[in-house]
C-alpha cells in the first residue's frame, strides 16, 4: 500500500512540478498555457507562479517518502488543483489550453484522493 501511495504522490507531484519550466522564459509559459503574456508585470507574476508550482510539486514528491508530511501535502495539493478548477469554472470563457490544465488538475485530484484513502486505511 505504501508503494502505491508513494507512486501516486510522485505522479501528482510531478504534474504540479512540471510548470516550473515556465520560470525559464515567457515563451515556455506561453507554450504551457497558450494566451500571450504581455508586459513585464504579467511575466513576473506568471514566472513567480511557475516557481510556486515547483515548490508545491517538490513538496508533494518529498512527502511521498515522509508519511508524517503526507496529510499536509494532500491538503496543499487539493487546495491548489481544485482551487484552479473552481476559479476556472467561476470565471468561464477560457481557451482550450486552460481547459486542458483544468482536466489535468481534475485527474490529478482524483489520483490524490486515491492516495489519501490508501493513506487513511493504512
NORDAQUI-V630981 format. One record per residue. RES is the residue in one letter. D_CENTER is the distance of its C-alpha to the mean C-alpha in Angstrom with 2 decimals. Layout:
# NORDAQUI-V630981
res->[RES:RES]
d_center->[D_CENTER:D_CENTER]
This chain:
# NORDAQUI-V630981
res->[X:X:X:X:X:X:X:X:X:X:X:X:X:X:X:X:X:X:X:X:X:X:X:X:X:X:X:X:X:X:X:X:X:X:X:X:X:X:X:X:X:X:X:X:X:X:X:X:X:X:X:X:X:X:X:X:X:X:X:X:X:X:X:X:X:X:X:X:X:X:X:X:X:X:X:X:X:X:X:X:X:X:X:X:X:X:X:X:X:X:X:X:X:X:X:X:X:X:X:X:X:X:X:X:X:X:X:X:X:X:X:X:X:X:X:X:X:X:X:X:X:X]
d_center->[23.29:21.76:21.14:19.25:17.04:16.48:15.79:13.28:11.39:11.73:10.38:7.21:7.08:7.97:5.55:2.99:6.65:8.13:8.07:10.17:12.95:13.24:14.92:17.84:19.04:18.91:19.76:16.57:14.58:16.92:16.47:12.74:13.30:17.05:18.79:20.95:20.02:23.44:24.84:24.09:22.61:19.84:19.28:19.04:16.61:14.21:14.66:14.09:10.77:9.96:11.48:9.57:6.18:8.61:10.03:7.31:6.49:10.27:11.04:9.53:11.48:14.38:14.54:14.92:18.30:19.21:19.78:20.70:17.20:15.47:16.06:14.55:11.37:11.45:12.13:9.47:6.69:8.80:9.58:6.41:5.63:9.42:10.28:9.06:11.07:13.93:14.20:14.25:16.87:18.84:19.16:19.68:21.28:18.26:18.59:17.66:14.78:13.01:14.15:12.62:9.07:10.15:11.50:8.71:6.64:10.11:10.81:7.93:9.07:12.53:12.14:10.98:13.99:16.19:15.37:16.13:19.35:20.36:19.84:21.98:24.58:24.85]
